[in-house]
Amino acid sequence: MEKVQLLIIGSGPAGYTAAIYAARAGVKPVLYQGIQPGGQLTITTEVENYPGYADGVQGPEMMVHFEKQATRMGADIRYGIVTKVDFNASPFKVEIDEEFWIETESVIISTGASAKWLGLESEQRLNGFGVSACAVCDGFFFKGKEVAIVGAGDTAAEEALYLSKLCTTVHMIVRKGEMRASKVMQDRVLRTENIKMYWNSETDEVLGENKVSGVRIKNNQTNEKVEVPVSGFFVAIGHKPNSDIFKGFLEMDEAGYIITTPGTSKTNIEGVFAAGDVQDKIYRQAVTAAGSGCMAALDAERYLSAKH
Ligand SMILES: Cc1cc2nc3c(=O)[nH]c(=O)nc-3n(C[C@H](O)[C@H](O)[C@H](O)COP(=O)(O)OP(=O)(O)OC[C@H]3O[C@@H](n4cnc5c(N)ncnc54)[C@H](O)[C@@H]3O)c2cc1C
C-alpha cells in the first residue's frame, strides 16, 4: 500500500491552496481532484472579487492558475475520487476510485459544498446566464436591475437583503405562507421596501432563451400564474456539503458541515483537518476557502513536525 504524509481531498481553492503551502513546507502532499477538477468555480464565468485579478478572471482559467502553482511547488496532483475512508487509527486509510487504498499520516478535507437547485430544466439551461446560487458572487452583475430569489431560510433572507442594496426590486418567492428564517431576519426582509414577497408561491419556469428575461411564479393555493420580468434569478434553498463519506468519523452539524475548532482547521480527529466550503456555511467564497486551505496546510505541517 502506498504511504504518504499528507493527502488532500478536493481541488477547489481550498485544496489547491493547501497543496501550495504544504508543498512549500516540504511535506510533499498528494491531492486527489475528485469529480470536478478545479471545483465550483469551473462552472462559472467571470470572477470579479478574487483579489489580485484587477480586471477579473474567468473561473475555469483561475482554477488552472491554482493548479499550475500547486504543481510548480511540487504537489502531486492526481485524478481520482476518494470513495471511502477509515479514520479509526493513525495512519489513516483512504480508498481511491473503489480500487485501491492509500495510507496517510494526515488528511486535509476540502471537498466543498454543492448548491441545491429546484430541478427545473430552464434553471439548469440558464445557469450562469442569469441563474445563480450566490448573491454575493453574482449580485453585482445585476446592479440597477430587477431580480427574483427563491428561498425562505436565513441565507435566503440575507441574500435578499444583500440584493436589495444593489437591485431596483427583489421579487422573493416563498413556498409557504411564512419564512423559516429567524424572526429578526424576517422582520428585516419585510421592512425592506424594494423586496416584494410572493407567499405560497413556487417557480413555474425561469424565462429566457439565452439569458434570463423573467420568471413565471405560480401561487400554490390558487394556481394563479404571473410572469415577472427579471434579469437575475437567485436560488437560495440551501447547500449540501460533500461530507457523506466522512460520516461516522467526524463531527458535523445537522446539515453535514464538518465542525472545526474555531480559529483552526482541526476536526475532532487529530491529524484530520478540514478547509473551505465543506466546513463553512457562512461565507462560502473562493478567497475564504483559499484562506482556510492555507490554515489547514499550516496545521497539518505542525502536526506532522510534532510527530516526527
Ligand atoms: C456558479 C458559482 C459561482 C461562484 N462565483 C464565485 C465568485 O465569483 N467569487 C467567489 O469568491 N466565490 C464564488 N463561488 C463560490 C466558490 O466557488 C466557493 O466558495 C469555492 O469554490 C469553495 O472552494 P472549496 O475549495 O471549498 O470547494 P469547491 O470549489 O467546491 O471544490 C471541491 C472539490 O472537492 C472535490 N471533491 C468532492 N468530493 C470529493 C471526493 N470524494 N474525492 C475527491 N475529491 C472530491 C471536487 O471534485 C472539487 O474539486 C461561486 C460558486 C458557484 C457555484
The ligand as an ORCA input file, in Angstrom:
! r2SCAN-3c Opt
* xyz 0 1
  C     -21.716     29.277    -10.077
  C     -20.847     29.726     -8.932
  C     -20.235     30.964     -8.985
  C     -19.423     31.380     -7.935
  N     -18.821     32.584     -8.033
  C     -17.977     32.988     -7.057
  C     -17.301     34.235     -7.144
  O     -17.485     34.991     -8.105
  N     -16.449     34.564     -6.143
  C     -16.251     33.754     -5.051
  O     -15.442     34.096     -4.188
  N     -16.888     32.584     -4.936
  C     -17.745     32.188     -5.896
  N     -18.412     30.993     -5.778
  C     -18.203     30.201     -4.558
  C     -16.874     29.452     -4.669
  O     -16.855     28.745     -5.875
  C     -16.691     28.505     -3.497
  O     -16.798     29.221     -2.284
  C     -15.340     27.816     -3.550
  O     -15.155     27.176     -4.794
  C     -15.201     26.808     -2.429
  O     -13.976     26.197     -2.554
  P     -13.646     24.776     -1.935
  O     -12.217     24.557     -2.228
  O     -14.105     24.715     -0.537
  O     -14.576     23.744     -2.704
  P     -15.026     23.520     -4.208
  O     -14.645     24.605     -5.113
  O     -16.465     23.162     -4.096
  O     -14.216     22.216     -4.616
  C     -14.492     20.992     -4.040
  C     -13.559     19.987     -4.654
  O     -13.671     18.752     -3.941
  C     -13.665     17.686     -4.871
  N     -14.296     16.547     -4.238
  C     -15.544     16.424     -3.712
  N     -15.745     15.176     -3.243
  C     -14.572     14.502     -3.464
  C     -14.133     13.171     -3.219
  N     -14.943     12.278     -2.655
  N     -12.894     12.810     -3.585
  C     -12.045     13.709     -4.157
  N     -12.407     14.993     -4.399
  C     -13.648     15.370     -4.070
  C     -14.374     18.229     -6.081
  O     -14.033     17.480     -7.244
  C     -13.819     19.650     -6.109
  O     -12.609     19.669     -6.797
  C     -19.230     30.552     -6.812
  C     -19.849     29.308     -6.762
  C     -20.651     28.884     -7.797
  C     -21.307     27.532     -7.749
*
